[in-house]
Amino acid sequence: MGERCRRVTLAAFLTCALVHALPGLLAAQEFPSRPVEFIVPWGPGGGADQLARKLAVLMEPRLKVSMPIVNVPGATGQTGLTKLLTAPADGYAIAVFVGPTFALQASTPPPHWSMRDLEPLGIVMQQISAFMVAEGGRFKTWAEIEKAARTERLRVAITGFGSDDDLAVSFFVKKGLRLVSVPLPKPGERYADVIGGHSEILYEQVGDVRGFVDSKQLKPVIFFSHKRDPSFPDVPTSIELGHQVVLPQFRAIVVRSGTDPKIVKRLADTLADTMRDPAYVAFLKDQHADLDGFVPAAKSSAFLDNLLKGTKELVARSGLAQDAAQGAQKK
Protein backbone atom coordinates (compact mmCIF):
# COMPACT_ATOMS: atom_id res chain seq x y z
CA MET A 1 0.00 0.00 0.00
CA GLY A 2 2.86 2.34 0.85
CA GLU A 3 4.54 1.70 -2.54
CA ARG A 4 1.27 2.43 -4.32
CA CYS A 5 0.92 5.74 -2.43
CA ARG A 6 4.44 6.72 -3.41
CA ARG A 7 3.68 6.00 -7.08
CA VAL A 8 0.46 7.97 -6.93
CA THR A 9 2.25 10.86 -5.26
CA LEU A 10 5.05 10.84 -7.86
CA ALA A 11 2.55 10.72 -10.72
CA ALA A 12 0.62 13.61 -9.20
CA PHE A 13 3.84 15.60 -8.81
CA LEU A 14 4.89 15.02 -12.42
CA THR A 15 1.40 15.90 -13.67
CA CYS A 16 1.44 19.12 -11.65
CA ALA A 17 4.91 20.03 -12.92
CA LEU A 18 3.83 19.42 -16.51
CA VAL A 19 0.70 21.54 -16.08
CA HIS A 20 2.77 24.44 -14.74
CA ALA A 21 5.47 24.11 -17.41
CA LEU A 22 3.08 23.65 -20.34
CA PRO A 23 2.02 27.32 -20.70
CA GLY A 24 5.65 28.43 -20.87
CA LEU A 25 6.54 25.72 -23.38
CA LEU A 26 3.55 26.56 -25.55
CA ALA A 27 4.30 30.28 -25.34
CA ALA A 28 7.84 29.70 -26.60
CA GLN A 29 6.62 27.41 -29.40
CA GLU A 30 3.88 29.79 -30.51
CA PHE A 31 5.95 32.97 -30.24
CA PRO A 32 5.08 35.45 -31.54
CA SER A 33 1.30 35.28 -31.42
CA ARG A 34 0.73 39.06 -31.18
CA PRO A 35 2.55 42.30 -32.15
CA VAL A 36 6.10 42.83 -30.91
CA GLU A 37 6.66 46.38 -29.67
CA PHE A 38 9.82 48.01 -31.04
CA ILE A 39 11.05 50.65 -28.58
CA VAL A 40 13.22 53.49 -29.88
CA PRO A 41 14.73 55.43 -26.93
CA TRP A 42 15.11 58.52 -29.12
CA GLY A 43 12.82 60.88 -31.00
CA PRO A 44 11.55 60.36 -34.58
CA GLY A 45 13.83 61.09 -37.52
CA GLY A 46 17.21 60.14 -36.05
CA GLY A 47 19.45 57.21 -36.87
CA ALA A 48 17.98 54.87 -34.24
CA ASP A 49 14.48 55.63 -35.46
CA GLN A 50 15.41 55.09 -39.11
CA LEU A 51 17.03 51.77 -38.19
CA ALA A 52 14.03 50.48 -36.22
CA ARG A 53 11.60 51.37 -38.99
CA LYS A 54 13.72 49.61 -41.61
CA LEU A 55 14.13 46.51 -39.44
CA ALA A 56 10.44 46.41 -38.57
CA VAL A 57 9.45 46.38 -42.25
CA LEU A 58 11.86 43.52 -42.96
CA MET A 59 11.20 41.48 -39.81
CA GLU A 60 7.39 41.64 -39.84
CA PRO A 61 6.92 39.15 -42.72
CA ARG A 62 9.51 36.86 -41.12
CA LEU A 63 7.81 36.87 -37.71
CA LYS A 64 4.32 37.13 -39.24
CA VAL A 65 3.23 39.82 -36.76
CA SER A 66 3.32 43.61 -36.79
CA MET A 67 6.09 45.53 -35.01
CA PRO A 68 4.80 48.97 -33.99
CA ILE A 69 7.49 51.60 -33.37
CA VAL A 70 7.30 53.42 -30.02
CA ASN A 71 9.55 56.48 -29.63
CA VAL A 72 10.46 57.17 -25.98
CA PRO A 73 13.19 59.86 -25.87
CA GLY A 74 14.90 61.24 -22.78
CA ALA A 75 17.81 60.86 -20.33
CA THR A 76 20.36 59.82 -23.00
CA GLY A 77 18.16 56.90 -24.03
CA GLN A 78 17.45 55.71 -20.50
CA THR A 79 13.74 56.61 -20.52
CA GLY A 80 13.09 54.20 -23.37
CA LEU A 81 15.39 51.62 -21.83
CA THR A 82 13.37 51.81 -18.61
CA LYS A 83 10.22 51.08 -20.61
CA LEU A 84 11.86 47.90 -21.88
CA LEU A 85 13.16 46.86 -18.46
CA THR A 86 9.78 47.32 -16.78
CA ALA A 87 7.93 45.31 -19.44
CA PRO A 88 7.46 41.54 -19.01
CA ALA A 89 10.47 39.44 -20.09
CA ASP A 90 8.41 37.68 -22.75
CA GLY A 91 9.96 38.90 -26.00
CA TYR A 92 7.02 41.13 -26.90
CA ALA A 93 9.13 44.24 -26.35
CA ILE A 94 12.52 44.78 -27.98
CA ALA A 95 14.57 47.97 -28.19
CA VAL A 96 17.29 49.74 -30.11
CA PHE A 97 20.36 50.10 -27.88
CA VAL A 98 23.02 52.58 -29.02
CA GLY A 99 26.44 53.96 -28.16
CA PRO A 100 25.37 57.11 -26.26
CA THR A 101 23.34 55.09 -23.74
CA PHE A 102 25.97 52.36 -23.53
CA ALA A 103 28.65 54.96 -22.68
CA LEU A 104 26.85 55.71 -19.41
CA GLN A 105 28.17 52.39 -18.11
CA ALA A 106 31.62 54.00 -18.02
CA SER A 107 30.45 56.78 -15.68
CA THR A 108 31.14 56.89 -11.94
CA PRO A 109 28.95 55.73 -10.35
CA PRO A 110 27.27 53.76 -13.15
CA PRO A 111 23.53 54.14 -13.86
CA HIS A 112 20.84 52.13 -12.08
CA TRP A 113 20.79 49.52 -14.85
CA SER A 114 23.61 47.25 -16.02
CA MET A 115 24.39 45.17 -19.07
CA ARG A 116 23.24 42.12 -17.09
CA ASP A 117 19.71 43.49 -17.47
CA LEU A 118 19.87 43.19 -21.26
CA GLU A 119 20.08 40.29 -23.69
CA PRO A 120 21.58 41.41 -27.03
CA LEU A 121 20.02 39.91 -30.14
CA GLY A 122 22.82 41.27 -32.29
CA ILE A 123 24.89 44.33 -33.19
CA VAL A 124 23.15 45.42 -36.39
CA MET A 125 25.05 48.56 -37.40
CA GLN A 126 28.47 50.16 -36.97
CA GLN A 127 29.31 53.65 -38.23
CA ILE A 128 32.03 56.30 -37.93
CA SER A 129 31.22 59.29 -35.76
CA ALA A 130 32.12 62.87 -36.70
CA PHE A 131 31.99 66.50 -35.71
CA MET A 132 29.93 68.36 -38.30
CA VAL A 133 29.22 72.02 -39.08
CA ALA A 134 26.67 73.94 -41.13
CA GLU A 135 27.61 74.36 -44.79
CA GLY A 136 28.10 78.04 -45.53
CA GLY A 137 28.62 78.76 -41.86
CA ARG A 138 31.50 80.35 -40.06
CA PHE A 139 33.73 77.28 -39.96
CA LYS A 140 34.94 75.27 -42.94
CA THR A 141 37.57 72.99 -41.37
CA TRP A 142 38.51 71.38 -38.06
CA ALA A 143 41.66 73.51 -37.98
CA GLU A 144 39.51 76.65 -37.92
CA ILE A 145 37.40 75.26 -35.10
CA GLU A 146 40.43 74.21 -33.09
CA LYS A 147 41.97 77.69 -33.42
CA ALA A 148 38.77 79.51 -32.44
CA ALA A 149 38.03 77.20 -29.51
CA ARG A 150 41.32 78.20 -27.87
CA THR A 151 39.92 81.62 -27.10
CA GLU A 152 36.13 81.43 -27.32
CA ARG A 153 33.35 79.10 -26.28
CA LEU A 154 31.85 76.91 -29.00
CA ARG A 155 28.67 74.88 -28.51
CA VAL A 156 28.36 71.23 -29.54
CA ALA A 157 24.90 69.70 -30.04
CA ILE A 158 24.89 66.20 -28.52
CA THR A 159 22.38 63.47 -27.65
CA GLY A 160 22.80 63.81 -23.88
CA PHE A 161 25.13 64.15 -20.91
CA GLY A 162 27.36 61.15 -20.29
CA SER A 163 26.99 59.92 -23.89
CA ASP A 164 29.90 59.14 -26.19
CA ASP A 165 29.11 62.53 -27.76
CA ASP A 166 29.75 64.12 -24.38
CA LEU A 167 32.97 62.11 -23.96
CA ALA A 168 34.29 63.49 -27.25
CA VAL A 169 33.59 67.04 -26.10
CA SER A 170 35.23 66.37 -22.72
CA PHE A 171 38.29 64.90 -24.44
CA PHE A 172 38.93 68.17 -26.29
CA VAL A 173 38.08 70.29 -23.26
CA LYS A 174 40.88 68.45 -21.47
CA LYS A 175 43.17 69.49 -24.33
CA GLY A 176 42.33 73.15 -23.84
CA LEU A 177 39.44 73.70 -26.26
CA ARG A 178 36.48 75.68 -24.92
CA LEU A 179 33.76 73.34 -26.15
CA VAL A 180 30.42 73.12 -24.34
CA SER A 181 27.95 70.23 -24.63
CA VAL A 182 24.37 71.16 -25.50
CA PRO A 183 22.12 68.11 -24.92
CA LEU A 184 19.24 67.80 -27.39
CA PRO A 185 17.73 64.29 -27.35
CA LYS A 186 15.31 64.96 -30.21
CA PRO A 187 17.22 64.49 -33.49
CA GLY A 188 15.32 67.16 -35.41
CA GLU A 189 16.03 69.77 -32.76
CA ARG A 190 19.69 68.78 -32.65
CA TYR A 191 20.17 69.15 -36.39
CA ALA A 192 18.21 72.40 -36.60
CA ASP A 193 20.25 73.81 -33.73
CA VAL A 194 23.41 73.63 -35.83
CA ILE A 195 21.90 74.48 -39.21
CA GLY A 196 20.20 77.48 -37.60
CA GLY A 197 23.46 78.68 -36.04
CA HIS A 198 22.52 78.23 -32.37
CA SER A 199 25.31 75.67 -31.90
CA GLU A 200 28.49 75.65 -33.95
CA ILE A 201 29.15 71.90 -34.01
CA LEU A 202 27.11 68.70 -34.27
CA TYR A 203 28.29 65.27 -33.12
CA GLU A 204 26.69 62.74 -35.45
CA GLN A 205 27.16 60.02 -38.03
CA VAL A 206 27.01 61.02 -41.69
CA GLY A 207 24.40 58.42 -42.54
CA ASP A 208 22.00 59.72 -39.91
CA VAL A 209 21.94 63.16 -41.55
CA ARG A 210 22.44 61.98 -45.12
CA GLY A 211 19.67 64.23 -46.42
CA PHE A 212 21.24 67.32 -44.85
CA VAL A 213 24.68 66.39 -46.18
CA ASP A 214 23.41 65.71 -49.71
CA SER A 215 21.51 69.02 -49.71
CA LYS A 216 24.65 70.90 -48.62
CA GLN A 217 23.33 71.94 -45.20
CA LEU A 218 25.80 69.96 -43.07
CA LYS A 219 29.37 68.76 -43.60
CA PRO A 220 31.85 66.71 -41.53
CA VAL A 221 35.11 68.36 -40.44
CA ILE A 222 36.72 65.52 -38.46
CA PHE A 223 36.04 61.78 -38.25
CA PHE A 224 36.72 59.86 -35.05
CA SER A 225 38.41 56.93 -36.73
CA HIS A 226 41.69 55.45 -37.92
CA LYS A 227 40.93 55.76 -41.64
CA ARG A 228 39.36 58.50 -43.75
CA ASP A 229 35.90 58.02 -45.20
CA PRO A 230 36.34 57.50 -48.99
CA SER A 231 33.29 59.69 -49.59
CA PHE A 232 35.04 62.60 -47.85
CA PRO A 233 38.73 62.24 -48.78
CA ASP A 234 39.63 65.76 -47.63
CA VAL A 235 38.24 65.35 -44.10
CA PRO A 236 40.94 64.30 -41.59
CA THR A 237 40.62 61.71 -38.83
CA SER A 238 41.25 62.20 -35.14
CA ILE A 239 44.09 59.69 -35.15
CA GLU A 240 46.06 61.31 -37.97
CA LEU A 241 45.77 64.66 -36.14
CA GLY A 242 47.21 63.12 -32.99
CA HIS A 243 43.95 62.88 -31.03
CA GLN A 244 43.71 59.41 -29.51
CA VAL A 245 39.95 59.28 -29.53
CA VAL A 246 38.07 56.80 -31.71
CA LEU A 247 34.33 56.63 -31.16
CA PRO A 248 32.66 54.04 -33.40
CA GLN A 249 28.89 54.23 -33.17
CA PHE A 250 27.11 50.93 -32.83
CA ARG A 251 23.44 50.03 -32.75
CA ALA A 252 22.17 46.83 -31.21
CA ILE A 253 18.78 45.24 -30.69
CA VAL A 254 18.09 43.96 -27.18
CA VAL A 255 15.44 42.27 -25.06
CA ARG A 256 15.15 41.94 -21.30
CA SER A 257 17.37 39.41 -19.59
CA GLY A 258 15.34 36.47 -18.32
CA THR A 259 13.44 36.08 -21.59
CA ASP A 260 12.88 32.42 -22.51
CA PRO A 261 15.99 31.21 -24.44
CA LYS A 262 13.78 29.76 -27.18
CA ILE A 263 12.15 33.15 -27.71
CA VAL A 264 15.53 34.87 -27.68
CA LYS A 265 16.78 32.42 -30.32
CA ARG A 266 13.69 32.99 -32.46
CA LEU A 267 14.23 36.73 -32.41
CA ALA A 268 18.00 36.51 -32.86
CA ASP A 269 17.71 34.08 -35.80
CA THR A 270 15.12 36.33 -37.43
CA LEU A 271 17.38 39.34 -36.98
CA ALA A 272 20.39 37.48 -38.43
CA ASP A 273 18.33 36.48 -41.47
CA THR A 274 17.19 40.09 -41.90
CA MET A 275 20.83 41.22 -42.01
CA ARG A 276 21.25 39.29 -45.28
CA ASP A 277 18.25 40.91 -46.93
CA PRO A 278 19.36 42.98 -49.98
CA ALA A 279 17.11 45.81 -48.80
CA TYR A 280 18.99 45.98 -45.50
CA VAL A 281 22.39 45.85 -47.20
CA ALA A 282 21.29 48.78 -49.38
CA PHE A 283 20.18 50.60 -46.22
CA LEU A 284 23.66 50.13 -44.69
CA LYS A 285 25.29 51.57 -47.81
CA ASP A 286 23.00 54.57 -47.69
CA GLN A 287 23.88 55.07 -44.02
CA HIS A 288 27.64 55.00 -44.64
CA ALA A 289 27.75 51.98 -42.32
CA ASP A 290 30.17 49.06 -42.21
CA LEU A 291 28.78 46.34 -44.48
CA ASP A 292 30.55 43.73 -42.35
CA GLY A 293 29.50 45.26 -39.04
CA PHE A 294 26.90 42.69 -38.00
CA VAL A 295 27.76 40.83 -34.78
CA PRO A 296 25.45 37.86 -34.02
CA ALA A 297 23.88 37.33 -30.63
CA ALA A 298 26.44 34.74 -29.51
CA LYS A 299 29.31 37.22 -29.94
CA SER A 300 27.54 40.45 -28.99
CA SER A 301 28.32 40.35 -25.26
CA ALA A 302 32.06 39.95 -25.91
CA PHE A 303 31.89 42.81 -28.42
CA LEU A 304 30.23 45.08 -25.86
CA ASP A 305 32.63 44.07 -23.07
CA ASN A 306 35.59 45.03 -25.24
CA LEU A 307 33.96 48.31 -26.26
CA LEU A 308 33.20 49.18 -22.64
CA LYS A 309 36.86 48.68 -21.75
CA GLY A 310 37.86 51.15 -24.46
CA THR A 311 35.20 53.63 -23.37
CA LYS A 312 36.43 53.53 -19.79
CA GLU A 313 39.96 54.21 -21.01
CA LEU A 314 38.66 57.24 -22.91
CA VAL A 315 36.91 58.48 -19.78
CA ALA A 316 40.19 58.24 -17.91
CA ARG A 317 42.08 60.10 -20.66
CA SER A 318 39.44 62.82 -20.99
CA GLY A 319 39.39 63.48 -17.25
CA LEU A 320 35.60 63.24 -17.25
CA ALA A 321 34.89 63.43 -13.52
CA GLN A 322 31.23 64.40 -13.67
CA ASP A 323 28.55 62.03 -12.47
CA ALA A 324 27.28 61.34 -15.98
CA ALA A 325 24.67 58.84 -14.91
CA GLN A 326 22.96 61.24 -12.50
CA GLY A 327 23.33 64.12 -14.94
CA ALA A 328 21.63 62.13 -17.67
CA GLN A 329 18.79 61.16 -15.33
CA LYS A 330 18.01 64.82 -14.65
CA LYS A 331 17.69 65.77 -18.30
C-alpha positions in Angstrom: 0.0 0.0 0.0 2.9 2.3 0.9 4.5 1.7 -2.5 1.3 2.4 -4.3 0.9 5.7 -2.4 4.4 6.7 -3.4 3.7 6.0 -7.1 0.5 8.0 -6.9 2.2 10.9 -5.3 5.1 10.8 -7.9 2.5 10.7 -10.7 0.6 13.6 -9.2 3.8 15.6 -8.8 4.9 15.0 -12.4 1.4 15.9 -13.7 1.4 19.1 -11.7 4.9 20.0 -12.9 3.8 19.4 -16.5 0.7 21.5 -16.1 2.8 24.4 -14.7 5.5 24.1 -17.4 3.1 23.7 -20.3 2.0 27.3 -20.7 5.6 28.4 -20.9 6.5 25.7 -23.4 3.6 26.6 -25.5 4.3 30.3 -25.3 7.8 29.7 -26.6 6.6 27.4 -29.4 3.9 29.8 -30.5 5.9 33.0 -30.2 5.1 35.4 -31.5 1.3 35.3 -31.4 0.7 39.1 -31.2 2.5 42.3 -32.1 6.1 42.8 -30.9 6.7 46.4 -29.7 9.8 48.0 -31.0 11.0 50.6 -28.6 13.2 53.5 -29.9 14.7 55.4 -26.9 15.1 58.5 -29.1 12.8 60.9 -31.0 11.6 60.4 -34.6 13.8 61.1 -37.5 17.2 60.1 -36.1 19.4 57.2 -36.9 18.0 54.9 -34.2 14.5 55.6 -35.5 15.4 55.1 -39.1 17.0 51.8 -38.2 14.0 50.5 -36.2 11.6 51.4 -39.0 13.7 49.6 -41.6 14.1 46.5 -39.4 10.4 46.4 -38.6 9.5 46.4 -42.2 11.9 43.5 -43.0 11.2 41.5 -39.8 7.4 41.6 -39.8 6.9 39.1 -42.7 9.5 36.9 -41.1 7.8 36.9 -37.7 4.3 37.1 -39.2 3.2 39.8 -36.8 3.3 43.6 -36.8 6.1 45.5 -35.0 4.8 49.0 -34.0 7.5 51.6 -33.4 7.3 53.4 -30.0 9.6 56.5 -29.6 10.5 57.2 -26.0 13.2 59.9 -25.9 14.9 61.2 -22.8 17.8 60.9 -20.3 20.4 59.8 -23.0 18.2 56.9 -24.0 17.4 55.7 -20.5 13.7 56.6 -20.5 13.1 54.2 -23.4 15.4 51.6 -21.8 13.4 51.8 -18.6 10.2 51.1 -20.6 11.9 47.9 -21.9 13.2 46.9 -18.5 9.8 47.3 -16.8 7.9 45.3 -19.4 7.5 41.5 -19.0 10.5 39.4 -20.1 8.4 37.7 -22.7 10.0 38.9 -26.0 7.0 41.1 -26.9 9.1 44.2 -26.4 12.5 44.8 -28.0 14.6 48.0 -28.2 17.3 49.7 -30.1 20.4 50.1 -27.9 23.0 52.6 -29.0 26.4 54.0 -28.2 25.4 57.1 -26.3 23.3 55.1 -23.7 26.0 52.4 -23.5 28.7 55.0 -22.7 26.9 55.7 -19.4 28.2 52.4 -18.1 31.6 54.0 -18.0 30.4 56.8 -15.7 31.1 56.9 -11.9 28.9 55.7 -10.3 27.3 53.8 -13.1 23.5 54.1 -13.9 20.8 52.1 -12.1 20.8 49.5 -14.8 23.6 47.3 -16.0 24.4 45.2 -19.1 23.2 42.1 -17.1 19.7 43.5 -17.5 19.9 43.2 -21.3 20.1 40.3 -23.7 21.6 41.4 -27.0 20.0 39.9 -30.1 22.8 41.3 -32.3 24.9 44.3 -33.2 23.1 45.4 -36.4 25.1 48.6 -37.4 28.5 50.2 -37.0 29.3 53.7 -38.2 32.0 56.3 -37.9 31.2 59.3 -35.8 32.1 62.9 -36.7 32.0 66.5 -35.7 29.9 68.4 -38.3 29.2 72.0 -39.1 26.7 73.9 -41.1 27.6 74.4 -44.8 28.1 78.0 -45.5 28.6 78.8 -41.9 31.5 80.3 -40.1 33.7 77.3 -40.0 34.9 75.3 -42.9 37.6 73.0 -41.4 38.5 71.4 -38.1 41.7 73.5 -38.0 39.5 76.7 -37.9 37.4 75.3 -35.1 40.4 74.2 -33.1 42.0 77.7 -33.4 38.8 79.5 -32.4 38.0 77.2 -29.5 41.3 78.2 -27.9 39.9 81.6 -27.1 36.1 81.4 -27.3 33.4 79.1 -26.3 31.9 76.9 -29.0 28.7 74.9 -28.5 28.4 71.2 -29.5 24.9 69.7 -30.0 24.9 66.2 -28.5 22.4 63.5 -27.6 22.8 63.8 -23.9 25.1 64.2 -20.9 27.4 61.1 -20.3 27.0 59.9 -23.9 29.9 59.1 -26.2 29.1 62.5 -27.8 29.8 64.1 -24.4 33.0 62.1 -24.0 34.3 63.5 -27.2 33.6 67.0 -26.1 35.2 66.4 -22.7 38.3 64.9 -24.4 38.9 68.2 -26.3 38.1 70.3 -23.3 40.9 68.4 -21.5 43.2 69.5 -24.3 42.3 73.1 -23.8 39.4 73.7 -26.3 36.5 75.7 -24.9 33.8 73.3 -26.1 30.4 73.1 -24.3 27.9 70.2 -24.6 24.4 71.2 -25.5 22.1 68.1 -24.9 19.2 67.8 -27.4 17.7 64.3 -27.3 15.3 65.0 -30.2 17.2 64.5 -33.5 15.3 67.2 -35.4 16.0 69.8 -32.8 19.7 68.8 -32.7 20.2 69.1 -36.4 18.2 72.4 -36.6 20.3 73.8 -33.7 23.4 73.6 -35.8 21.9 74.5 -39.2 20.2 77.5 -37.6 23.5 78.7 -36.0 22.5 78.2 -32.4 25.3 75.7 -31.9 28.5 75.6 -33.9 29.1 71.9 -34.0 27.1 68.7 -34.3 28.3 65.3 -33.1 26.7 62.7 -35.5 27.2 60.0 -38.0 27.0 61.0 -41.7 24.4 58.4 -42.5 22.0 59.7 -39.9 21.9 63.2 -41.5 22.4 62.0 -45.1 19.7 64.2 -46.4 21.2 67.3 -44.8 24.7 66.4 -46.2 23.4 65.7 -49.7 21.5 69.0 -49.7 24.7 70.9 -48.6 23.3 71.9 -45.2 25.8 70.0 -43.1 29.4 68.8 -43.6 31.9 66.7 -41.5 35.1 68.4 -40.4 36.7 65.5 -38.5 36.0 61.8 -38.2 36.7 59.9 -35.0 38.4 56.9 -36.7 41.7 55.4 -37.9 40.9 55.8 -41.6 39.4 58.5 -43.7 35.9 58.0 -45.2 36.3 57.5 -49.0 33.3 59.7 -49.6 35.0 62.6 -47.8 38.7 62.2 -48.8 39.6 65.8 -47.6 38.2 65.3 -44.1 40.9 64.3 -41.6 40.6 61.7 -38.8 41.2 62.2 -35.1 44.1 59.7 -35.2 46.1 61.3 -38.0 45.8 64.7 -36.1 47.2 63.1 -33.0 43.9 62.9 -31.0 43.7 59.4 -29.5 40.0 59.3 -29.5 38.1 56.8 -31.7 34.3 56.6 -31.2 32.7 54.0 -33.4 28.9 54.2 -33.2 27.1 50.9 -32.8 23.4 50.0 -32.8 22.2 46.8 -31.2 18.8 45.2 -30.7 18.1 44.0 -27.2 15.4 42.3 -25.1 15.1 41.9 -21.3 17.4 39.4 -19.6 15.3 36.5 -18.3 13.4 36.1 -21.6 12.9 32.4 -22.5 16.0 31.2 -24.4 13.8 29.8 -27.2 12.2 33.1 -27.7 15.5 34.9 -27.7 16.8 32.4 -30.3 13.7 33.0 -32.5 14.2 36.7 -32.4 18.0 36.5 -32.9 17.7 34.1 -35.8 15.1 36.3 -37.4 17.4 39.3 -37.0 20.4 37.5 -38.4 18.3 36.5 -41.5 17.2 40.1 -41.9 20.8 41.2 -42.0 21.3 39.3 -45.3 18.3 40.9 -46.9 19.4 43.0 -50.0 17.1 45.8 -48.8 19.0 46.0 -45.5 22.4 45.9 -47.2 21.3 48.8 -49.4 20.2 50.6 -46.2 23.7 50.1 -44.7 25.3 51.6 -47.8 23.0 54.6 -47.7 23.9 55.1 -44.0 27.6 55.0 -44.6 27.7 52.0 -42.3 30.2 49.1 -42.2 28.8 46.3 -44.5 30.6 43.7 -42.3 29.5 45.3 -39.0 26.9 42.7 -38.0 27.8 40.8 -34.8 25.4 37.9 -34.0 23.9 37.3 -30.6 26.4 34.7 -29.5 29.3 37.2 -29.9 27.5 40.5 -29.0 28.3 40.4 -25.3 32.1 39.9 -25.9 31.9 42.8 -28.4 30.2 45.1 -25.9 32.6 44.1 -23.1 35.6 45.0 -25.2 34.0 48.3 -26.3 33.2 49.2 -22.6 36.9 48.7 -21.8 37.9 51.2 -24.5 35.2 53.6 -23.4 36.4 53.5 -19.8 40.0 54.2 -21.0 38.7 57.2 -22.9 36.9 58.5 -19.8 40.2 58.2 -17.9 42.1 60.1 -20.7 39.4 62.8 -21.0 39.4 63.5 -17.3 35.6 63.2 -17.3 34.9 63.4 -13.5 31.2 64.4 -13.7 28.6 62.0 -12.5 27.3 61.3 -16.0 24.7 58.8 -14.9 23.0 61.2 -12.5 23.3 64.1 -14.9 21.6 62.1 -17.7 18.8 61.2 -15.3 18.0 64.8 -14.7 17.7 65.8 -18.3 
